[in-house]
Amino acid sequence: MREPIKMAIVGGRRGRAFKPALKLLSEKVQLVAVCDLLDEVLSLWRSEFPEVRLFKDYDTMLEKSDCDAVFIATPLFLHAEQAIKAMRMGKHVLSEVIACTTLEEGRRLIETVEDTGMTYMLAENYCYMRPNMMVLNMVEKGIFGEILYAEGGYIHDCRNLLFYQDGSLTWRGKMSHECIGCTYPTHSIGPIAQWLRINKEGGDRFLRLASFQSKSSSIPLYVRKKFGDGHPGVKPDFWLRGDSSISIIQTEKGALIVIRVDYHSPRPHNMSHYLLQGTGASYLSPRHGNEDPLIWIDGRSPGQSPGNASWEPLWKYMDEYEHPYWRELGGIAEGFGHGGGDFFVLKDFIDSILEKKVPSIDVYDAVTWSSMAPLSAESIAKGGIPLEMPYFLSGRKK
Ligand SMILES: NC(=O)c1ccc[n+]([C@@H]2O[C@H](COP(=O)([O-])OP(=O)(O)OC[C@H]3O[C@@H](n4cnc5c(N)ncnc54)[C@H](O)[C@@H]3O)[C@@H](O)[C@H]2O)c1
């Protein structure tokens, strides 16, 4: 039997969400080390995993822990540098979203994967949600025909996560204070890029992007209520990031994609906000948690002439189009976080190392999707002008 992959985690908070998956996959992966700056985080790990080595310094962990792979779950500004460092030391990397925050970082990340040959995967768990994978399977079977339009949204009121108790800013708060645009794109663009086979053989390619953002009004109101008038965040211009940002992408094959990112507006969370329009079918994800995802299929669904089409629950077609992943492992995955995504991400990463195959979300996907963050900021700063999206595969080594 093969030895399990020895894994280390840096960033012990989000890392904790992977405890059940680590336990379930213990024949293939063994947690050997955790690194975090905070004693309180490390002591939680110490009590549950007494055999695991704990570190406060990332470089020391890389040198001393004897791990084969690192799961990077620190604040997102650190991901690219930590990933590059790990791969240069011969470690495989599973990176939390997003992969990089500048184009330069993205290029260096790709270069490092190409130079070192290490496995790098982005932990974009939303790609693995059951309806998203079922739609992917339907796309692959040609049900959607030619795809012309898609929408994705990350619409999640995270204002409570922007502040420490004393009112100072967390890394998310600093991001809203210092960064404009579509700062957290991959939950929305990831599944859509897979549906459109972006950067895959025979698939499509992102051509250009234009972004816009609203002004920022919801955080100042929240700050006034929570911390009082003395907090600098009561001034709307303290926050560079607007409440909502919209990015429009045109693809080479003529499809249009609209991505909304909003983590400031007061409203209930909507984990899954997608729409896909092809010449053969239309998909609409639930607009709130209790609804079914909806589908209309040309030639099959009720109402076959323009104007009288009616939606059907996506699940009606489960027997035919459930994705093989969910057919095989859905009973296990559905209990895991983010609609099962937290299980599949770890499983796919470990399998790609053990089976020496390209991970399902590789470094080219990771950088292409994440590049929306810096590009949207530049587009907004220049008044919403369209910018060419770099084709990161051009230097790909065969
Ligand atoms: N995929 C998802 O659904 C999902 C969900 C939540 C968070 N995330 C991602 O996970 C990451 C972490 O998010 P979070 O909510 O856990 O943030 P958090 O602020 O709650 O936790 C970050 C942790 O990283 C530690 N840390 C910071 N710098 C470090 C360093 N240099 N070395 C070691 N440890 C360091 C902090 O002490 C803290 O414990 C972010 O990139 C976020 O985007 C993804």
The ligand as an SDF file (V2000), in Angstrom:
LIG
                    3D

 44 48  0  0  0  0  0  0  0  0999 V2000
  -13.1810   28.4690   -0.1970 N   0  0  0  0  0  0  0  0  0  0  0  0
  -13.9690   28.9550    0.7450 C   0  0  0  0  0  0  0  0  0  0  0  0
  -15.1640   28.6960    0.7590 O   0  0  0  0  0  0  0  0  0  0  0  0
  -13.3750   29.8370    1.8040 C   0  0  0  0  0  0  0  0  0  0  0  0
  -14.0810   30.1220    2.9760 C   0  0  0  0  0  0  0  0  0  0  0  0
  -13.4570   30.9180    3.9450 C   0  0  0  0  0  0  0  0  0  0  0  0
  -12.1900   31.3950    3.7240 C   0  0  0  0  0  0  0  0  0  0  0  0
  -11.5420   31.1010    2.5700 N   0  0  0  0  0  0  0  0  0  0  0  0
  -10.1720   31.5770    2.3320 C   0  0  0  0  0  0  0  0  0  0  0  0
   -9.3480   31.0540    3.3580 O   0  0  0  0  0  0  0  0  0  0  0  0
   -8.3580   31.9910    3.7290 C   0  0  0  0  0  0  0  0  0  0  0  0
   -8.3950   32.2520    5.2290 C   0  0  0  0  0  0  0  0  0  0  0  0
   -9.6460   32.7760    5.5690 O   0  0  0  0  0  0  0  0  0  0  0  0
  -10.1420   32.7980    7.0910 P   0  0  0  0  0  0  0  0  0  0  0  0
  -11.5730   33.1310    7.0540 O   0  0  0  0  0  0  0  0  0  0  0  0
   -9.7260   31.5430    7.7730 O   0  0  0  0  0  0  0  0  0  0  0  0
   -9.2940   34.0120    7.6620 O   0  0  0  0  0  0  0  0  0  0  0  0
   -8.9990   34.3180    9.2000 P   0  0  0  0  0  0  0  0  0  0  0  0
   -8.5200   35.7050    9.2670 O   0  0  0  0  0  0  0  0  0  0  0  0
  -10.1330   33.8840   10.0560 O   0  0  0  0  0  0  0  0  0  0  0  0
   -7.7900   33.3280    9.5400 O   0  0  0  0  0  0  0  0  0  0  0  0
   -6.5290   33.4820    8.9630 C   0  0  0  0  0  0  0  0  0  0  0  0
   -5.5310   32.7320    9.8340 C   0  0  0  0  0  0  0  0  0  0  0  0
   -4.2570   32.8060    9.1940 O   0  0  0  0  0  0  0  0  0  0  0  0
   -3.2830   33.0630   10.1890 C   0  0  0  0  0  0  0  0  0  0  0  0
   -2.1250   33.6980    9.5700 N   0  0  0  0  0  0  0  0  0  0  0  0
   -2.0550   34.9570    9.0370 C   0  0  0  0  0  0  0  0  0  0  0  0
   -0.8370   35.1780    8.5360 N   0  0  0  0  0  0  0  0  0  0  0  0
   -0.1110   34.0510    8.7380 C   0  0  0  0  0  0  0  0  0  0  0  0
    1.2300   33.6660    8.4630 C   0  0  0  0  0  0  0  0  0  0  0  0
    2.0720   34.4850    7.8350 N   0  0  0  0  0  0  0  0  0  0  0  0
    1.6300   32.4210    8.8330 N   0  0  0  0  0  0  0  0  0  0  0  0
    0.7910   31.5990    9.4780 C   0  0  0  0  0  0  0  0  0  0  0  0
   -0.4910   31.8970    9.7770 N   0  0  0  0  0  0  0  0  0  0  0  0
   -0.9340   33.1170    9.3980 C   0  0  0  0  0  0  0  0  0  0  0  0
   -3.9880   33.9720   11.1880 C   0  0  0  0  0  0  0  0  0  0  0  0
   -3.3550   33.9460   12.4480 O   0  0  0  0  0  0  0  0  0  0  0  0
   -5.3850   33.3520   11.2180 C   0  0  0  0  0  0  0  0  0  0  0  0
   -5.5130   32.3560   12.2060 O   0  0  0  0  0  0  0  0  0  0  0  0
   -8.6180   33.2310    2.8930 C   0  0  0  0  0  0  0  0  0  0  0  0
   -7.7800   33.2420    1.7940 O   0  0  0  0  0  0  0  0  0  0  0  0
  -10.0530   33.0720    2.4090 C   0  0  0  0  0  0  0  0  0  0  0  0
  -10.2250   33.6560    1.1510 O   0  0  0  0  0  0  0  0  0  0  0  0
  -12.1140   30.3340    1.6150 C   0  0  0  0  0  0  0  0  0  0  0  0
  1  2  1  0
  2  3  2  0
  2  4  1  0
  4  5  1  0
  4 44  2  0
  5  6  2  0
  6  7  1  0
  7  8  2  0
  8  9  1  0
  8 44  1  0
  9 10  1  0
  9 42  1  0
 10 11  1  0
 11 12  1  0
 11 40  1  0
 12 13  1  0
 13 14  1  0
 14 15  2  0
 14 16  1  0
 14 17  1  0
 17 18  1  0
 18 19  2  0
 18 20  1  0
 18 21  1  0
 21 22  1  0
 22 23  1  0
 23 24  1  0
 23 38  1  0
 24 25  1  0
 25 26  1  0
 25 36  1  0
 26 27  1  0
 26 35  1  0
 27 28  2  0
 28 29  1  0
 29 30  1  0
 29 35  2  0
 30 31  1  0
 30 32  2  0
 32 33  1  0
 33 34  2  0
 34 35  1  0
 36 37  1  0
 36 38  1  0
 38 39  1  0
 40 41  1  0
 40 42  1  0
 42 43  1  0
M  CHG  2   8   1  16  -1
M  END
$$$$
